[in-house]
Amino acid sequence: MDGSNLSWLTEEYIRQMADGQSFERGMNYYAGGNIRHPIRQGMELSGECYGSQPKPYRVRVVLNNNGIREASCTCPRGGFCKHIVALLLTYVHEPDSFKVLASLDAMLARLSREELISLIGDMLQREPSLSAVVDLAVATAGGQSPDMAALNREVKRALSLDDPFEIEMALRNILRTAERLARKEDWPGAGAAYQTVLDALTEIYGNELLSMDDDGAIAAIAGECVEGLSECLNRGDCDRNTRQAWLMSLMEAELADIEMGGIDFAGDALDTIFEHAGEQDWELLRECVCEHIPKSGEWGRERLVGILVAWEEKNGRYEQARRLIQEMGTVEQRAFLMVRDGEPGRAVALAKQHMRDKPGIVMRLAGALADAGAGEHAVALLTELAGSQDSHPGYLEWLANYHSRNGELDEALKWQRRLFEQYPTLASFRKLRQVCEKLGIWPQVRNEILKVLERKKQAGILIEIALDEGDVARALELLPGIPPGGWHDYRGKVARAAKKSIPGRP
């Protein structure tokens, strides 16, 4: 590792990568000498970090010339933890404490066949669990088809582990086997390996792994299996049964993601299906999707029907897609279809009846109406809802923005002022100022709204406005009106502004 390429690796960089608490604790761990046996091998740093537990955590960081490519720790916290911070600080401040090793390939290249066999035997005696790695390599060696029984055993062993980091590492070892098969252009073998891992994760992830997969590292493996299957479908000339089996595994992964609420499990599975499935394949996949619809909630139903609709539209069968929405779609899907069909009145009626508690969908519908040239229907809908008990600040903002875009500044002012008065924020204050300046009435409106805020003793927003206008003295006057506590750091904001604007102020 050439230190000249790592000028970016500084204490300040590490501070920016970690949250405040992890950085401070990591600094304490570094200062206390908690990092033991630090190793530098190529662009990889590793070591053991001792903490409150008797067993040390294993820490590993892979660098490149621009930043951190990969970082992991066996601690249960996940993410950029204090142990990773401690390892990096040790390298920044004590690089000579790291034992420098040549790359693994270079070291092993010096050994004879007999020495390699002896080394592997010694490693297996010290760590019997490594026998699974050997079994997997033997099962896919010599150009033979992979031993699926051995592959399944190793996947089950990996998923039976208690530590999410160890699960991830064991599964990645299996993926390396799949990658090795792909490099040999054994596409059926590689696909079988990817499919085995993906099926196993699909089956248990939601119930057993989701709660422990804090940083999504295990879910990311499912995404890599999807990418691997996509490559096998692109490069390999597999038979119809194999292709359908892979496509079904991808669909089951997509359906599992929907059941879990859309956590991006198995990433691009649906895109891969649409790219490679034929009509005969789709019959099986469609049946699988339809089986899930009756037992799904509204959100899941929308996603599932959306899959069926997308397939029909992809193949130019737009009338069939319309019928699917009409017969199986959610209320929201039917409302958007009405907009596309030129029936804005019916869409609005449906929204009033069924969507009053769904402001996000209502505003999307309003946007669709406006895009379809039916803006007056959108305005009528949101005006009615904004005046009801189902009002939402987003309705006021949408109306203000709509009228502003259409040059109707008096209407825009009405809604923007109402938004600020009901939900005063610095952002809505700035937008109100923009509208009023266009109308040439800002000084008058500004005085009126500030008096209202003062009467209501809303010191917080008054301080934000004063700072936004550069009136630090006014902000200082308002500080006594802020009660102690609260999550807004008004005193800190004012102090920083005062330090910049008032020379010599402590």
N, C-alpha and C positions, 0 to 999 in steps of 0.2 A: 504494500500500500504506500503510495508516494504521498508523503505528507503535504507536498506543495499543491496537490490537487484537492486538499481538504481545508482550505483556508476558510470555507464557510462554516466548518464545524467549530463553533465557539460556545461559550457558556450562555451568551445571549440567545443564540439560535436554539439551544436546548430549552431555555426558559420559554421561548415562543411556542415550541412544539408541545410542551406539557402544560397541564393546568397548574395554577399557583400552588395548590397543596402538594401535588405530586412532585413539583420541582423542589419545594422546600424540604420535603422528606427525603427526596433523592439526594439532595445536597448533604443532609445529615448523614445518610448512609455512606456517601463517598467520604466525607470527613472522618467518619468512624471506622473506615477501613473495612467496610462490609463486603466489598467486592474481592473475591478470592479466585485464584487461578485464571486471570484474564489472558485471553489468547487473541492474537491477530493473525488471520489467515486470508491473504489476498485482501478483498474489500469487506471482509466479515470480521466483526468483533464478537467475542463470546466470553462468558464467565459465569461464576456462581455468586449469588448475592444472598448473604445470611441476614435474616431478620428476626421476627419474633418466634418463628417456627424452628424446630431443631433441624429440619431438612432444608438445605438451601434451595432457592429458586434458580432455574437455568435461564439465562438471559442471552439473547442473540440479536444482533443488529447487522443488517447488510447495507452497506453504503455505496454510493456512486459519486461521481465528481460534482453532482449538483444537489445532493440531499440524501435523505434516508429512503432506501428502496423498500426495506422490510424490517420490522422490529417485532419481537415476540418474547414472552416471558411465561413461565409455567405457573405464575401466581394466579389466583382466581379472579383478580380484578379485571384483567384484560385492558386493552388500550395502551396508551403511552404512560406506563406506571412508574412508580418511584425507583424500581429496580433497574429499568431501562435508563432512567435519568442518571442513576449512580454509575452504571457502566460507562455511559458516554462521558460523564464528568471525569471519571478516572482516566479515560483516554485523552481528553483535552488537557488535563493538568499533569498526568503522569504517563505519557505514552511509552516510556522506557520500561514501565512495569509489566507491559504486555509481552508474553512469550510469542515470538514471531515464528510461524510455521510456514513452510512452503505449501503451495496448493495441494489438495489431497491427491489429485491426479499425478502431480510430479513426485510426491512421496511414494505412492504405490508403484509407480513405473520403475522404481529402483529394485523392487522385490521380484524374486523368481516365483515361478508357479508354486513350488513347494513351500516357499516362505509365505506366500499369500494364503495358501490353504491352512498353514499352521497358525497364521495371524487370525484368520476367521474362527478357527477352533478355539483359540484363547479368548476371543471376544465373546463367543457363545457361552463359554464357561463362566465368564464374569457377568454376563447379562443374558440369561436364558431366553428372555423375551425376543431377542434378536433372531431366534430361530425362525420366526414367522417371516422375517425379511428374506432369509435364505430360501425358505420353502417357496416363497413367491417368485424369487428369481429363477429357481430351478423349474418351477411350473411353467415358465414362459421362455425357457432357454432353448437354444439350438434350432430356432425356426419352427418348433412344434406349436400346435394350437395350445392355448392356455388351459391349464387344469382348472376347470370351473369349480370343482369341489374345493380345491385349495384356495381359490380366490374367494369363494363364499365364506370359508372358514376365517380367512384373514379379515374380511369386512365385518363379520360378526364379532370377532375379537376386538377390532378397533372400536366398534360402537358399544362394547360392554365396559369400556374404560370409564373411570369416574372423572378424570381430569379433562376438561375441554381442550386444553392445549395438546395433551397426549392423543386425544381422539383426532384432532386436526393433523398432527404429525403422522399418525398411523395411516390415515386416509390419503395423505399426500404421498406416502410411500407407494400405496396402491396405484395412485395416478401416475407416478413415475413409471410403473410397470406398463400402464396403458400407453404412455408416451413412447416408451421403448419399443413396444409393438408397432406403434404408428410409424416410427422412424424406419422400421423394417418393412413398412407398407403391408403389414398384416392387419388390414382394416377390420375384418370380422373379429379378430382377437382383441384389437384395441377397443372396438365398439362394445364387445361383450364385457370388457373390464369397466368401461365408463358406465354402461347400463347397470351393471351389478351394484356399483357404488350409488348411482342415482336412485335406483329402486329402493335400496335400503334406507337412504336418507329420506326419501319421500314417505316411506311407511312410518317412520318414527319421529321425524324432526319436530313436528308440531307438539306432540305429547311428551317427548322425553328430552329433546335437545334445545328447543327454542329458549327455554328459561335460563339455560346455562351459557348460551352462545352470545355473550354480551356484545362482542365486537363484530358479530356476523361472519367470523372466519370459517365456521363449519358450513353455513349457508353458501358462502362463496365457493366452496368445493362443489356444491351442486351446480352452480353456474359454470364451473370449469368442465364438469361432466357434460353439460349441454353443449359447450363449445367443442368438446372432443367428439361428441356424437355428430355434431354438424359437419366437422371435418371428415369423419368416416363416411357420412352420407354423400358428401361432395366428392371425395377421392376414391372411395371403394365402389366396387361393382357387386353389391350384395344382392342376394335373392329376395324375392318378394316377402317371404315370411320373416326374414331377418329385418328388413326395412320396416315392416309393419310393427314388429315387436319394439324396435327403437322408437318409432313414432308414438306408440302407445305409452312407453315409459316417459317420453317428453310431455305428453298430454296429462298423464297422471301427476307429474310434477307441477304443471300449470294449475291443475285443479286443486292440488294441495296448497299452493300459494293463495288461491282464492279463498279456500276454507280458512286459512290463517289470517285473512284480512288484507292480503296484498303486501307482503313484506319483501318482495323482490327475490323470493326463493326461486332458484333455477332460471334467473334472468330472461334470456332470449328464447325460451322453449317454444313459445307460440310462433315467433317469427321463423324458427327452424322448421316447425311443422308445416306452415303455410308455404315455405320454399320447396319442400321435398314431397309433400303428400300428393297423391293422385286421387281421382274420384273414388276408386275402389278402396283406397286407404281411408278416405274421409268417411265412408259409410260406417266403419268400425269406430272411428274417433267421434263422429257425431253422436252415435248411440251412447258412448261413454259420457259425453257432455250432457245429453238429455236426461240421463239417469240422475245427475246431480241437481238438476233444476228444481224439482219439487221439494227437496229438503234444504234449500238455500234461503237465506234472508234476502231482503230487497237488494242490498249491495251486491251480494254474490250472484243473485239472479240476473242483475243488469250485466255483470261481467260475462256470465255464461251465455246469455242470449246474444251479447255483443260478439262473442266468438263465432256463433252460428251465422250471424248477420255478416260479419266480416268475410267469412268464407264465400257466402253467396255473392257479395259485392265484388270480391276479388275475381270471381269467375263471370262477372257481368250479368248476374241474375238479380237485377235490382227489384223486380216485382216480387220475387220470392223472398228477398230480404225484407220488403215492406210487410208482407204477410206474417213473417216470423215475429216482427215487432208488434203487430196488431194482435196476434194470437197469444204470444208468450211473453212479450216485453213488460217492463215495469211501467208505472204511471209516467215517470220521467222520460223514458224512451218513447212512449206514445206521444207525449207532449212535443218533444223535439221533432218527431216525425210529422206532426200536424203543422209545425212551422215550415218544414221543408215542403210540405204538400200545399202550402198557401192557405192554411186555415188558422190564422193567428188568433181569431176569436175563440175557437174551440180550445187552443193551447192555453190561453189565458184562463178560461173557465176551469180547465182541469187543474191548473196551478192554484187557483183560489180555493178549490175544493180539497186538494190533497197535499199541497206543498207549503203551507203556511209555516210549518216548523222546520223548513229546510232552506234557509236564506241563501246558502251557497248555490244550490241548484236553481233557485228563483233568479238569482243574478245572472247565472249562465244562460238561463232561458231568455232573460231580458236582452242579453247580448246577442243571442241568436235571432231574436225578433228584430232588433235594430239592424243586424247584418242583412236580414231578409227584406229590408225596406218597410218593416212594420213597427217603426220606432214609437209611433203614437200608442200602440197597444202596450209596449213595454213601459212607457211613461205612465199610462193609466194604471197598469198593474202595480207598479212600485209606489205611485202616489197614494193609491188606496191602502196598500200594506204599511206604508210609512206613517199613515194616520191612524193605524189600528194598534191593538195591544200586541200584535205580532211584529211590530216595527223592529228594524235592525239598522245600526249605523251605516252598514254597507249600502242600504237602499238610498239613504240621503246622499252618500258620496257618489253613487252611480248616477243619480239624477243630476247632481251638480256637474259632474264630468260630461254627461250626455249633452246638457244644454250649453255648456261652455264650448264643446267641440262644434256645435251647430251654430255658434255665434249668438246664442240667446242669453246674453249676459245678465239681464235682469232676473230671468228664471234661475240661472246659475247662481247668482248672488243669494237669492231666496233660500235655495237648498244648502249652499255652502255655509251661510250664516246659521241656519238652523242646525246643521251638523256641528259647528263649532260650539254653539251655545249648549247643545245637549251633551256633546262628548268633546270637551275642550282638550285639544292636544296641540303641540307645536306644529305638527304637520298640517292640521286643518287650519291653524292660524295663518300659516304661510300661503296656503291655497286661497284663503279668504282675501288675503292682502293682494294676491295676483289679480283676482277678479275685480276688486275694488279699484286698483290702480288703473285697470283698463277703462273703468267707468269714470275715473277721476274723482272718487268720493272716499278715498282711503282715510284721510285725517279725521273726517267726521265719524266714520264707522269704527275706526280704531278707538277713538275716545269713548264711544258708546259701549263697546264690548269690554274695554278695560274697567269702566265703572261698574259694569255688571259683575265682573270677576272680583273686584275689590269689595263690592257689597256682599258677595257670597264668601268672602275670605278665602279665596282659592289661591293661596300664596305660591304654591308649587308651580302652577302654569304661568303665573305672573313673573316668577323668577326666570323661567325658561324663555319667556318672551323678552324680558329685559336683557338677558345675555345674548339672545339672537339679534337684538337691536344694538348691541354693544354698550348698553347702559349698565356698567358694572356697579356704579354708585347706587342706582335704584335697586339692583339685585341685593346689595349689601343691606339696604334699608328693609327689604322684605324678609330677610333671613329669620328674624325673631318670630315671624308668624308660622314657621315650620315646626310642627310638633316633633319631639324626639322619636327616634325609631323610624320605621318605614324602610322600604327598599330603594327609594330614590336618594342618591347621594347629592342632595342640593348643596350642602355645605362644601363638599369637595369640589363641585363644579364652580361654585362662586369663588372659592379660594384660588383655584387654578386660573380663572379668568382675571382675578384681582392681581395675582402675581405677574401676569403678562402685561396688564394695562396700567398698573400703578407702580412705577419704579421705586425700589427700596422697600416695598411692603413685604413683611415677613410671610 
